[in-house]
């Protein structure tokens, strides 16, 4: 796998990929948050391409915000309002430009899990 930043979302409450989840990517620097891009997962719960390619990958602190409340509302999950989990932020560091960073998210209406994948 080439260097870059990728992600995918799996709905563990249904055992299926989570399609149509908006993911926002921010770079955090000097107390500011800069939106770099927004993408939506496909039918396989994955993005069409990397959030950051090797050329755009610079060391620093980043945050992915997964809009899972919208996803569960759309698939007709009976969510209380406000939803227990609506937006899930995952803050992480990128230390080198020549590595692959994969940040998957496993979701349910009441919990989530993430890790650095391959």
N, C-alpha and C positions, 0 to 999 in steps of 0.2 A: 504494500500500500504506500502510495506517495505521501509526502508531507502535506499537512493541512488540518482542517477542523471539520469533523463530520458529526452527525447525530442521528438518532432514530428514536421512536417512541412506541412502546408496546403496552397494550391495555391488558393487564394481568387479571382484571375482573371478568373479562370476556374471553381471554386467551387468544386475542387477535391483535394484529398491528393497529395502531391508532392513526387513522388517516384523517387529514384535514386539521391537524393541530398546528397552530401558528407558533413559530419559534422566533423570538427577537434576539439578536446578538448585539451586545454592548461592549465597548472597551471602557474600562474604568481607569481614570488617570487624574491626579491632582484634585481629588474630590468631585470630579465631574464624571458624568456618564454619557458616552456618545453612542447613539444608535448607528451600527454599521450596516445592518440589513435585517430584513424580515423574510422568512420563508415559511412554506406550509408543507407538511408531510404528505406523501403520496399514498396510494392504496396499500403499499407495503410498510407504511409507517416511517419511511425514510425520506430524505431530501433528494431532490434531483441531482444535486452536486454538493461539493463541500461548501460550508458556510464561509470558510477562508481557504484559499489556495496557498500553496507554498510561497508564492510571490507576496501575498498579503499577510502572511503569518509573521507577526513580530512579537518578541517577548513582552509580557505584561500581564495584567489582570483583566479577565473577561467575565462576562455574565451572559448566560443563556436564560431567557424567560420563556417558559412553556405555558401556553394558554390552555390548560386542561379543563377548566370550568366550562368554557365554550364548547369544547369537544363533548363532554358528558351531557351538557344540555342538548346538543344537537342529536345525539344518539338516543335521546329520550330517557336517560337515567333520571330517576326520581330524586333530584337534588334538593336539599333544603336550601333556602335562601336567607342569608348569603351561604354560598357553598362552603363546605369545610376547607377545600382547596380550590382556589380559582386560578391563580398564577403561581407557578413554581419557579423561583429563581435558583440557578445553579452557578455559583461563583467559583472560578478556577484560575490557575496560573498557567501561562505558557512560558516555558523557560528556554526553549530553543526553536529555531526556525526550521530545522531539518528533521522534525519528528512528526508523526501522525498522532493527532489528538482526536479521540472518538468519545463523545459524551452521550451515552444512551440514557433514556429515562423509562423506567417501568412504572406504570400508573394504575391507580384505582381511585374511586371517588374519595377515599378516606386515607390514602397514603401513597408514597412514592419511594423509589430507590434509584440511585445513580452510581456510576463508577467510571473509571477510565478504561474504556474498552480498546479493542484492537481493530 
